[in-house]
Amino acid sequence: ENRTVGATLMNATSSRAHTVLTIEFKQVSQAAGQQGQKLSLINLVDLAGSEKAGQTGASGDRLKEGCAINKSLSALGNVIEKLADKATGKAKPNAVIPYRDSKLTRLLQNALGGSSKTVMICAISPASSNYEETLSTLRYADRAKRIKNSASINENPQDKLIRQLREENEKLRNMVGGGSPGANTGPSDEEMMLKQSEIAALEQALTEMQKSFADRLAEEKKANTKKEKSSDIKFPHIANLNEDLLLTAKLKFAFKEGKTRVGRGSQEDGDANAPEVALQVPGIHQEHAIVENNAGAVSLKANDGEAAATTFVNGTALQAGVAVTLSHGDRLAFGQCIFVFVEPSKGKVAELINSGQVTYAAARKELQGDVTGPSEEELKASKQLAEELERKAREAEEAKEKAKAEAEALMRQREEEFRLQMDQKQKQWEQEMHQRQAAEASEQAAAAEQARVHAEELSRLQQDFEARQKKAEEAAQHKIEELEKKAKKAAAEEEGHRQHELAMQKLEEQLMTVMPLVKEANLIIQELQRPHRLETKMHCELTAEGKSGAVNVAAAVMLNGVRLFEWNPETLENRVFILRELLQRAEEEGLEAVQDLPNEEDPLWDPIEVERLVGVAQVLLEGVLLQVENKVDARILSSEGQAVGSLTVEIVPIAKDGSLGIPDEEVVEEPQELLGSCMKFLVSVPGASGLPEALANDVRVEYNYFIDEKPHKLPTVYGHNCNPDFKYSHTFVQDPVTSRFLEYLQSKLVFRVYGRDAAAAEAAEELSRASIKKQEEAEQLKAQQAKAEAERSTAQEEPAPAPPPNLPGEVSQGGLANVGPQAAAEPDSPKAPAVPQEKSQASLRLAAEKAVDPHNQPAPPSKSRTCIIL
C-alpha cells in the first residue's frame, strides 16, 4: 500500500519509486547462563523500470521522478559492474565499490556484495518496439549473474572464543573421565594432574571473559581511585612549569582559606615575617602580591606598580591594587617563574599537561607576545609548495627519460628502415645481375655500370642515413640538456625552500633563547642600579649570489641611548650568568660591594665598537658577461634591511686596444666563446650619498673580487660627510677566461660601507677619561698612604730632643713639644685594606670568554701623561 504509482503514455500504473521490503529474523539461544542470538535479513526489492522521456510523455513532477529513477538505476548498474569485474579478476586490487553514490545501493550493500545470496528477476517485453530496452535489461542481468558471493555465519569474536574454550574444556573432561579402571592404557597420575590444571585454567579464563565490560571498568576505576586519593591536594594551588617535563609540577604552593603572601624569601631560616610563597628570582619584591581564597574563589592582587609590571596572568600584566580572579588552567608568571593554577574540583595538573592545554612553550610565548611560530595555513602552504617543487622535479626527470627513450626508439627505427632498404636494394641488384648473366654474357659492361650506379646509390643512402642520425642525436641531446636544466632548477628551488625553512626555524629558536635572557638581564641591571640597557637586534647577511643569508640574533648593550657593542647568544648567556652572581653578592654584601668593579670583573664592560657597518650595496656583474656598460646608483641596505643611502658604481668593459667599451666587431653571441681569451674591465666608485648622520664619519668602503684573498679597499674620507667622494677606479684583468670566472660573472659585486659612530666615540672618550681619573685618584691615595707611613716610621726611630731649661716665670713647653711628633705619627688617612689575590668566578669566566672570542679583547689603553702633586 506504500507503493507509489503514476500514469504515463506507456503504462497507466507505472512505478514512480523503488520499493524495498526488509524482513528480519532473530534466533535466540541460551548456553551456560549466557544469551546469544543469530540475525538474518531478507530484502524484497521492486525496482522501477527505466524510462525514456520521449516515449512516456512525462513532464513536470513525472519527468523529475523518471530522472531520479534512471539515476539510481545507473548507480546500481555501476555497482553491479564493479562487483562483476571483481569476481572475474578484471578489477584492480584496491578498487572501490561506489555504494554511496545512491540511497538504493547503500540500502542494498549487504545484499549485493556482502555475506548473502541474491536472486534477480528481470521483466522484458516481447514487442519489437522495445528491442533496445529488452537488450539493455538482458545485459543488466548478465552482469548481475557474474557476481560471486559466499555466504557465511557472522559470529562475535568473543562468543566464538568462549565457545571454543567451552568445547576444549568439555573435551578435556571427557579425556579425564573416559578411562576404565582396569585398562593399562589409561592416563597416568601425572597426565591426570596436568589435564586437571588445564581444566582449571580454562575455567578461570571462561570466568574472566564472561565478565561484562561494565564490571571490569568498575574494578579499574576503584583501583585508580585508591591511587589518586593518596596524591590529591585538597586546596587550590599552583604548580611550576619547566622546559624539562621531569621538573614540571615538582614545586606546588597551596592557597588555604584566607590570604597568602607572595614575595622574596629571606636568607635566614625561621623568619617569622617570611611570605608563605617565597621566590628567590629577579623582579620579586619583599611583599610582591597577595592571593586570597574566599570560599573557593581565588584572586590575585599586586601590591604596587613595580610588582604589577613583573606579574602576569595568561600573558597580561596586572594593575596595581586590582584583584584578578583565577580560573582552572590559568598561567601565572612572577618575574622569571611560570606557574599554572589548579583547582582540584575541576581537574589536576597532570591532566592539563598531558592533554596539551598547558605547556611551558605556550606560556613563554604568551609572555613574549611578538614571538610566534608559523600558522597552520603557512605550514600547509609551505608543504604544498614543497610537494609542488618535488612534483616538478619528478616530472622533469620523467620527461627526460621519456625523451631519451623516444630518441633511442627513433634511432632504432631509422636503422631498421635503412637496413631494410639496403637488403631490398641488394636483393634487387642480385636478381638483376643473375638475370643479365643468364640472358647475355656480353652485357658485362652494362652490369658493371649498374654495379657502379648501385654502389653510388648505396653510398648516398649511407650518407643520408648518417646525416639524419647525427641530426636526431643532436636534437635528442639538446632536448636532454634542456630537461636537465629544468631538473636542476627545480632541485635548486626545492633546496632553497628547504634552506629558508631551516633558517626560519633557527631564527625562532634563537629568539626564544635570546629574548628571555635579555629581559632577565635588564631586571638584574635595574636591581644593581646600573645605567645600561639591553635590546634584541636581528641582522640579515647578504651573499654575492644575491640571496639573503642567515638571520642572526644579537643583544645590543645601550648606555643612555647610545649603542656601545653587541653580544652574540653565547656571550649573552655567559654574561647573564655573571650578572646572577653579582646580584647574589649584592643581596649578601650590599650594593656597595658591586659598584666600582675593575674592567676585568665587570660583565657590562667590553671594548666599545666605534666603527660600524653602515650597510651593503650590490651591483650585478652580468653586464661584463654581456660586454655592455653598467652604471647604477646601488642602494645601501643596512643589516636590518633598511635603505640607508646609495653608492654610485660604474663597471665598463675595456676593448682590446685599451679603449672603454666593446666595439661591435668584438662582441660575441655566446659567453662560451670568451673561454681562453683575455678580458679587462674597469670598476669605478665616484662616491656615495644619503648616508645617515650618526655614521657619516671617516667613511670607508671595501669589497672582495673573485678569488682574491684580501679585500680591495677604497680611500677613507675623513671627517663628517653624508655625501663622500671616493674618486676610486681600478682595472681588473683576467687572462685567460675560465669557466669558473664566467660563473662568477653571473653573481654580484658586494660593497661594504663602514663609518664611525660619533655617539659611541664620545661615550668611549668619556669612559676613558673617567677611567684615567679613577686611576689618578687611586695613585694619589696610594702616594699619600706611603708618605704617611714613612713619616710615622721616622717619628718612631728618632729620639725626642731634651727640652731647654725653663727660665723663672716661663711655662714648660714639654707638652707642646710632644704634640708635633704625636701628630706626625698619626696617619693622614686610613690604610687601604689589602686586596686579595684570589680571582673571583666572574673574572675567570670573563677571561675564558675573551680567550675563546677574539672580538671581545679589550682595547689597548690610550697614552696619557699624568702629573701627581703631593
SULPE-V631693 format. One record per backbone hydrogen bond with DSSP energy under -0.5 kcal/mol. NH is the residue of the N-H (numbers start at 0). CO is the residue of the C=O. If there is no record, write none. Layout:
BEGIN
nh: [NH/NH]
co: [CO/CO]
END
This chain:
BEGIN
nh: [5/7/8/13/13/15/16/18/20/21/22/24/26/27/28/30/33/35/37/39/41/43/43/44/45/46/54/55/56/61/63/64/65/66/67/68/69/70/71/72/73/74/75/76/77/78/79/80/81/82/83/84/85/86/87/88/89/90/94/97/98/100/101/105/106/107/108/111/112/113/115/129/130/133/134/135/136/137/138/139/140/141/142/143/144/145/145/146/148/150/153/154/159/160/161/162/163/164/165/166/167/168/169/170/171/172/173/174/175/176/177/182/185/191/192/193/194/195/196/197/198/199/200/201/202/203/204/205/206/207/208/209/210/215/216/217/218/219/220/221/222/223/224/225/226/227/228/229/229/230/230/231/233/236/237/238/239/240/244/246/247/247/248/249/251/252/254/255/257/259/261/262/263/270/273/276/277/278/278/280/283/287/287/288/289/290/291/291/292/293/293/294/296/297/298/299/300/301/302/307/308/309/309/310/311/312/313/315/317/317/320/321/322/323/325/328/329/331/331/332/333/334/334/335/336/338/339/340/341/343/345/346/351/352/353/354/355/356/357/362/363/364/365/366/367/368/369/371/378/379/380/381/382/383/384/385/386/387/388/389/390/391/392/393/394/395/396/397/398/399/400/401/402/403/404/405/406/407/408/409/410/411/412/413/414/415/416/417/418/419/420/421/422/423/424/425/426/427/428/429/430/431/432/433/434/435/436/437/438/439/442/446/447/448/449/450/451/452/453/454/455/456/457/458/459/460/461/462/463/464/465/466/467/468/469/470/471/472/473/474/475/476/477/478/479/480/481/482/483/484/485/486/487/488/489/490/491/492/493/494/495/496/497/498/499/500/501/502/503/504/505/506/507/508/509/510/511/512/513/514/516/517/518/519/520/521/522/523/524/525/526/527/528/529/532/534/536/538/539/540/542/545/548/551/551/553/554/555/555/556/557/557/558/559/561/563/563/564/566/568/571/572/573/574/575/576/577/578/579/580/581/582/583/584/585/586/587/588/589/592/593/594/596/600/601/602/604/608/609/611/613/613/614/615/616/618/620/623/624/625/626/626/627/629/631/631/633/633/635/636/636/637/640/643/645/646/647/648/648/649/650/651/653/654/654/657/660/662/665/666/666/672/673/674/675/676/678/679/680/681/682/683/683/684/686/687/688/690/694/695/695/696/697/698/699/701/702/703/707/711/713/716/717/720/720/725/725/726/727/729/731/733/734/735/736/741/742/743/744/745/746/747/748/749/750/750/751/752/752/753/754/755/756/757/757/760/761/762/763/764/765/766/767/768/769/770/771/772/773/774/775/776/777/778/779/780/781/782/783/784/785/786/787/788/789/790/791/792/793/794/795/796/797/809/816/817/818/818/819/820/821/822/823/824/825/825/843/844/845/846/847/848/849/850/851/852/853/855/856/865/867/868/869]
co: [13/10/55/5/10/3/3/45/43/19/41/39/37/25/35/33/30/28/26/24/22/20/41/42/18/44/51/51/52/58/59/60/61/62/63/64/65/66/67/68/69/70/71/72/73/74/75/76/77/78/79/80/81/82/83/84/84/84/91/95/96/97/98/101/102/103/105/107/108/109/113/126/127/129/130/131/132/133/134/135/136/137/138/139/140/141/142/143/146/148/151/152/155/156/157/158/159/160/161/162/163/164/165/166/167/168/169/170/171/172/173/179/182/187/188/189/190/191/192/193/194/195/196/197/198/199/200/201/202/203/204/205/207/211/212/213/214/215/216/217/218/219/220/221/222/223/224/225/226/226/227/227/231/341/252/339/250/337/242/243/243/244/239/246/249/237/235/253/292/290/288/276/284/267/270/260/275/262/276/278/280/261/285/261/300/259/289/298/257/291/296/292/293/295/291/323/289/318/287/303/304/305/306/307/332/315/330/312/307/310/301/318/320/299/297/340/326/329/338/311/336/309/332/333/333/331/238/329/236/341/342/342/347/348/349/350/352/351/351/358/359/360/361/362/363/364/367/369/374/375/376/377/378/379/380/381/382/383/384/385/386/387/388/389/390/391/392/393/394/395/396/397/398/399/400/401/402/403/404/405/406/407/408/409/410/411/412/413/414/415/416/417/418/419/420/421/422/423/424/425/426/427/428/429/430/431/432/433/434/435/439/442/443/444/445/446/447/448/449/450/451/452/453/454/455/456/457/458/459/460/461/462/463/464/465/466/467/468/469/470/471/472/473/474/475/476/477/478/479/480/481/482/483/484/485/486/487/488/489/490/491/492/493/494/495/496/497/498/499/500/501/502/503/504/505/506/507/508/509/510/512/513/514/515/516/517/518/519/520/521/522/523/525/524/557/555/553/551/638/549/546/542/540/538/549/536/566/534/553/564/532/555/561/530/558/556/561/556/554/552/567/568/569/570/571/572/573/574/575/576/577/578/579/580/581/582/583/584/585/589/590/591/594/597/597/600/601/563/607/754/611/752/752/636/750/748/746/620/620/621/622/623/622/650/629/648/631/646/644/615/634/641/637/635/688/633/686/631/646/683/629/681/679/658/660/654/652/660/662/662/663/669/670/671/736/673/733/653/731/651/729/649/681/727/647/723/645/721/691/691/692/694/718/716/753/751/711/749/704/702/700/698/715/695/718/685/723/685/684/682/680/678/732/676/676/737/738/739/740/742/743/543/618/747/616/748/701/614/750/699/611/696/609/693/755/756/757/758/759/760/761/762/763/764/765/766/767/768/769/770/771/772/773/774/775/776/777/778/779/780/781/782/783/784/785/786/787/788/789/790/791/792/793/806/812/813/814/815/815/816/817/818/819/820/821/822/839/840/841/842/843/844/845/846/847/848/851/852/853/863/865/866/867]
END
